[in-house]
Amino acid sequence: MKALVLAAGLGTRLKPITNFIPKPLLPVFGVPIIERNILQLRDQGISEFLVNLHHMPRQIVQRLKDGSSMGVRIRYSLEPTLLGTAGAIKKLEAQLKEAPFLVVNADTFRPLPLKELLAAHQARGGPVTLLLQENQELSAERSITLNQAGEVVGFLDMFQENLQDGSKRCDFLGVQIMEPEILSMIPPDRPWEVHRLYLRLLETGKGILGHCQAGYWKDLGTLAAYREIHLDGLEGRGSMGIPGEQIGPGLWVASDAVIAPDVRLLAPLFVDSHATVESGASLGPYTVVGRNCWIGSGAKVQESILWEETRIQPGALVLRSLVSPQFTQPWS
């Protein structure tokens, strides 16, 4: 099975951060979110990936290259004009027409039980199966709604008037399995959003299926969400796979980080590989220090995330901010 990873979006809600970095490269405990998704799928047997690109494509290619460092093969589809999800799929028809394929949003963290999702898709025989999580607090305008048979009967504000007893509102987790037959339903060479494909499937009676799962998930679409995933990871919610050695409750420090003996480390805290922290500095709580960061003597960093290669001057105070070599963005 091939996987199409959607990485072309502009990341508008994350500006000004996405003026410097495309959203799929946002690091979560030092690992870009798109890389986490690829590795998660690789570990379940996916070895061929297609990645669509538009915003800052060179940065993504420079990071992932051909995928060989991760043991996979990556090919790219450049979109000079954004095509939308369905348009991106249609552009890759020649690569996707032979077998069912996976479509994955690059900017979402979630458990991805591929074996279970594929089994549900094959057992029920529909053209599309969405990975969902029940959330009855969602409004009808934001939800995808399943009936008791696991069929999608409403999405966003469409078809919601047809809801029946026993239906449930769900979040879409940004993963779907599709059959090649849907390719003929998408017009070529123009932008086309996936909800228009869903609408055609429902109107023609072909239907859409949903597979619900539990577990921690987060769409990294806003600065608040980006901060929250790190707070959640530091507090033990979700399986983040925080690298480094856990040297105490809530304290993760890479073995090759260089930290002066009198540095104050306040949990929860993560310090990544090759970071240097000089005498008298204080780190934490609720702080992430990226790879190759340098923190000068007497500096204090609290409730902040430092991206790799960031330098904090001696005596500086960094409080409640996202900091990179290019910018400082306070948490709003």
Backbone hydrogen bonds, N-H to C=O, Kabsch-Sander energy under -0.5 kcal/mol:
donor,donor_aa,acceptor,acceptor_aa,energy
2,K,100,P,-0.5
3,A,48,E,-2.0
4,L,102,L,-3.3
5,V,3,A,-0.6
5,V,50,L,-3.5
6,L,4,L,-0.6
6,L,104,V,-2.9
7,A,5,V,-0.7
7,A,52,N,-0.8
14,L,11,G,-1.6
15,K,12,T,-1.5
17,I,14,L,-1.6
18,T,14,L,-0.5
19,N,16,P,-1.8
20,F,17,I,-2.1
21,I,17,I,-1.3
25,L,22,P,-2.0
26,L,23,K,-2.1
28,V,31,V,-2.6
29,F,27,P,-0.6
31,V,28,V,-1.3
33,I,26,L,-2.1
34,I,24,P,-2.4
36,R,32,P,-2.1
37,N,33,I,-1.9
38,I,34,I,-2.2
39,L,35,E,-2.7
40,Q,36,R,-2.2
41,L,37,N,-1.9
42,R,38,I,-2.8
43,D,39,L,-2.3
44,Q,41,L,-1.4
45,G,42,R,-2.0
46,I,41,L,-2.2
48,E,1,M,-0.6
49,F,47,S,-0.5
49,F,73,R,-2.9
50,L,3,A,-2.8
51,V,75,R,-2.3
52,N,5,V,-1.5
53,L,77,S,-2.5
55,H,8,A,-0.8
56,M,54,H,-0.5
59,Q,56,M,-0.5
60,I,56,M,-1.1
61,V,57,P,-2.4
62,Q,58,R,-2.7
63,R,59,Q,-1.6
64,L,60,I,-2.7
65,K,61,V,-2.8
67,G,64,L,-1.9
70,M,67,G,-1.7
71,G,68,S,-1.1
72,V,67,G,-2.1
73,R,47,S,-2.9
74,I,66,D,-2.2
75,R,49,F,-2.2
77,S,51,V,-2.3
79,E,53,L,-3.0
86,A,192,W,-0.7
87,G,83,L,-0.8
87,G,192,W,-2.1
88,A,84,G,-2.6
89,I,85,T,-2.0
90,K,86,A,-2.5
91,K,87,G,-2.0
92,L,88,A,-0.9
92,L,89,I,-0.8
93,E,90,K,-1.9
95,Q,92,L,-1.1
96,L,92,L,-1.3
96,L,93,E,-0.5
97,K,93,E,-1.5
99,A,96,L,-0.6
101,F,178,M,-2.4
102,L,2,K,-2.6
103,V,176,Q,-2.8
104,V,4,L,-2.9
105,N,174,G,-3.0
106,A,6,L,-2.0
108,T,105,N,-0.9
109,F,218,K,-3.0
110,R,108,T,-0.5
114,L,112,L,-1.9
117,L,113,P,-2.5
118,L,114,L,-3.0
119,A,115,K,-2.1
120,A,116,E,-2.3
121,H,117,L,-2.2
122,Q,118,L,-2.7
123,A,119,A,-2.3
124,R,120,A,-1.4
125,G,121,H,-1.6
129,T,177,I,-2.3
130,L,209,L,-2.7
131,L,175,V,-2.6
132,L,130,L,-0.6
132,L,211,H,-2.8
133,Q,171,D,-1.8
135,N,169,R,-3.1
138,L,135,N,-1.7
142,R,139,S,-1.4
143,S,139,S,-1.0
144,I,170,C,-2.2
145,T,154,G,-3.4
146,L,168,K,-2.5
147,N,151,E,-2.2
150,G,147,N,-2.0
152,V,208,I,-3.1
153,V,145,T,-2.9
154,G,145,T,-1.1
155,F,158,M,-1.8
156,L,143,S,-1.9
158,M,155,F,-2.8
162,N,159,F,-1.8
163,L,160,Q,-1.2
167,S,164,Q,-1.7
168,K,146,L,-2.2
170,C,144,I,-2.2
171,D,133,Q,-3.1
173,L,131,L,-2.5
173,L,171,D,-0.5
176,Q,103,V,-2.0
177,I,129,T,-2.3
178,M,101,F,-2.8
179,E,127,P,-2.5
182,I,179,E,-1.9
183,L,180,P,-1.8
184,S,181,E,-0.8
185,M,182,I,-1.7
186,I,183,L,-1.3
192,W,83,L,-3.2
196,R,193,E,-1.2
197,L,193,E,-0.8
198,Y,194,V,-2.4
199,L,195,H,-2.3
200,R,196,R,-1.8
201,L,197,L,-2.4
202,L,198,Y,-2.3
203,E,199,L,-2.6
204,T,200,R,-2.2
205,G,202,L,-0.9
206,K,201,L,-1.2
207,G,201,L,-2.1
209,L,128,V,-2.7
210,G,150,G,-2.4
211,H,130,L,-3.0
212,C,210,G,-0.5
213,Q,132,L,-2.1
218,K,109,F,-2.7
220,L,107,D,-2.4
220,L,218,K,-0.6
221,G,219,D,-1.5
226,Y,222,T,-2.1
227,R,223,L,-2.2
228,E,224,A,-2.5
229,I,225,A,-2.1
230,H,226,Y,-0.9
231,L,227,R,-2.2
232,D,228,E,-3.1
233,G,229,I,-2.0
234,L,230,H,-2.6
235,E,231,L,-1.5
236,G,233,G,-1.4
237,R,232,D,-3.1
240,M,238,G,-1.1
245,E,253,V,-1.6
247,I,245,E,-1.0
247,I,251,L,-1.5
248,G,251,L,-1.0
251,L,248,G,-2.4
252,W,250,G,-0.5
252,W,269,L,-2.8
253,V,245,E,-2.8
254,A,271,V,-2.4
257,A,254,A,-1.6
258,V,275,A,-3.2
259,I,257,A,-0.7
260,A,277,V,-2.4
263,V,260,A,-1.8
264,R,281,A,-2.4
265,L,263,V,-0.6
266,L,264,R,-0.6
266,L,283,L,-2.9
267,A,265,L,-0.5
269,L,250,G,-2.6
270,F,287,T,-2.0
271,V,252,W,-2.5
272,D,289,V,-2.8
275,A,272,D,-1.3
276,T,293,C,-2.6
277,V,258,V,-2.9
278,E,295,I,-2.7
281,A,278,E,-1.5
282,S,299,A,-2.5
283,L,264,R,-3.1
284,G,301,V,-2.5
286,Y,268,P,-1.1
287,T,268,P,-1.3
288,V,304,S,-2.3
289,V,270,F,-2.9
290,G,288,V,-0.5
290,G,306,L,-1.6
292,N,273,S,-2.0
293,C,290,G,-1.5
294,W,310,T,-2.5
295,I,276,T,-2.6
296,G,294,W,-0.5
296,G,312,I,-2.8
298,G,279,S,-1.2
299,A,296,G,-1.7
300,K,316,A,-2.9
301,V,282,S,-2.5
302,Q,318,V,-2.8
303,E,285,P,-2.8
305,I,321,S,-2.1
306,L,288,V,-3.1
307,W,305,I,-0.6
307,W,323,V,-3.1
309,E,291,R,-2.0
310,T,307,W,-1.4
312,I,294,W,-2.9
313,Q,311,R,-0.5
315,G,297,S,-1.4
316,A,313,Q,-2.0
318,V,300,K,-3.2
318,V,316,A,-0.5
319,L,317,L,-0.5
320,R,302,Q,-2.1
322,L,329,Q,-2.7
323,V,305,I,-2.8
323,V,321,S,-0.5
324,S,327,F,-3.0
329,Q,322,L,-3.3
331,W,320,R,-2.7
